[in-house]
C-alpha cells in the first residue's frame, strides 16, 4: 500500500511539472449583467465583456479577439481590430458600430435602422504564437441601437505619378512632394516628353498600387493647364505639348468623396537668398530663375541656377532654392542638395544651410533626385 501511494504521488508531481498542452473545445463568454437594457452605441464609450480563460492544460498567455454578427448563426461576422490579453475587456462601442456598418451594408443614412436590434458576440482565443485557436459561446445583446458610423475622411499623406514616362511601374513612379502647411497638396517637377514617339500619358494615386483609387482625366483640370500642356484623353491624361512641367495635385474632401484638382505649370525653379545679393533675393523673378533643360536632352538632364553673385556661408542663410505656387510661401516648396542628394523640405522643419562661392551654380537633376554646387 505504501509503495502504491508513493507511486501515485510521484505521478501527480510529474503531471504538474510537465503539463500536457491541449486545445479546449470552447470557453465561456459571460452574459453582461445589464443585457436587458438598451446599448446606445452613439452615447456609450465601451461595453464590458468578461470571460473564463480557455483550459489549455496550463496557465497560458492568451490573446482574445471580439467577433460581432447580426445573425445568431454567425454565418457572417466581423472581427474587431482591437485585441485583448486579459479576461476583462472594455470593448469600444464605436468599433462595434463600424463593424455593424460592414455587416448591414447600408450606403444611405436615411435607410439605417433607428430602432434597437439584436446583435451577437463571441470571442476567439489563441496563444501568443497564433496557435490553438478556440471560440467561446455566442451571447446575444437583444437591444443595440447603432448609428450610421463611418471612418473619418482624412487628407492623403502621399501622392504618386505613374505613366509611360516612368514605364507604367509603381516601383519607378514619381513620389510627389507634400506642400508645407497645405494638407493634401503635392507637387513635382516632371519630364513629360514623348516616349517611343508617343505622347506622355499619366495618372495618379495615393498608393503605389492598382487598387481602384487611381485617377487621371476624372480629376478637375483647369483650363489654363489644358491649354498649356495641350491635354486630351478619356482616362489617362495625355500631354500633347511635350516638355518639363510642375505638376500640382490638390485634394478636396466633399462629403464622403475626394475631389482632386490637377494643375500643369511652367517649370519655373528659382534661386533664393543672399547668394544673389547682399540683402538677399526673396521673390521669384526672371533674374533668379534656373535654366530649363532642352526637351531633346530627355528626362536625365539638369536644371542650372544663375551664378552666385557673392560668397555665402552656412551662417548667413546659405544657398536657397524653391518653386513657387500661388497661395503658398516660397519656403513651403523649398529644397536643397546635401552631399549630392536632392532633399525637399516638404512638411519638415527648416533645412540646414549650404555654403556657396561667387561664380558657382546649383545644378539639379529632378528625375534622379541628385544635384551639386560647382
Secondary structure, 3 states (H helix, E strand, C coil): CHHHHHHHHHHHHHHHHCCCCCCCCCECECCCCCCCCCEECCCCCEEEEEECCCCCCCCCCEEEEEEEECCCCCCCEEEEEEEECCCEEEEEHHHHHHHHHHHHCCCCHHHCCCCCEEEEEEEEEEECCCCCCEEECCEEEEEEECCCCCCCCCCCCCCEEEEHHHCCCHHHCEECEECCCCCCEEEEEEEECCECCECEEEEEECCCCCCCCCECCCCEECHHHHHHHCEECCCCEEECCCEEEEEEEEEEEECCEEEEEEEEEECCEEEEECCCCCCCECCCCHHHECECCCHHHCCCCCEECCCCCCCECCCCCCCEEEECCCCCCHHHHEEEEECCEEEECCCCCCCCCCCECCCCCEEEECCCCEEEEC
